[in-house]
């Protein structure tokens, strides 16, 4: 089993189940500490190659995922990998707030946080400016359905 993220690690969001997922902005340097074992990259263009397992979701800045069914499947897989498999899962976009915050809020919904409280949960536990647009907030509220 892989060593999981620690609560003190930069950008780590601890979900109610105990799963830990790291959010970050790709425009900033890779944080110190262990590397991810799996990354989900939410960008308009293909991200640079990384030495760990990764998935690219086409997700334009300030928007929603281009393929919502794929996004749901990838986020569910990330949530599973962070829990049952105990992997170090990273969710990242350019700045680490809008798209990353939206994806983290969706993971919180998968983890049992009520959809209407998931954005607040992520803003409190990850970044107070996470989930930047009204349509991102609406996407999270509808994610459970």
C-alpha positions, 0 to 999 in steps of 0.5 A: 500500500502506498503512503497517503497524503498527510493533512499538513501536505500542501493542498491536501483536502481530507474528505469525511471518509478519511480519503485525502486528495491533493489539489494544486495549480499547475502554474506553481512548482510541484510541492515538496514531499511525495509525488502523486501516484495518480493525477487528474488534469483539468485543462483545455490542452493536453498537459505535459507528461508526468512520471505517474499515472495520469488522466487528462480531462478537457476542461476549459478555464472558467467552464465545465468539463467538455464531456460530463460523462467522462468527468463523472467516471474519471472523478469516481475513479480518482475517489476510489483510488484515493480510498480503497487503493490508498493512492496519492491522488492529485487533482489540478488545473492551471490555477488550482481554484476553479476547475480543481475546486469544482472537481474536489467538491464533486469528490466531496459529493461522492464521499457523502457531503450533501451536494448543496454543501460541497462547495462550502466544504471545499472552500473551508477545507481547501481554498476559500476561493475555490469553485469560481463561477455560478455554473461551476457551483450549479454543476456540483449541486447537480453532480449527485443526480 
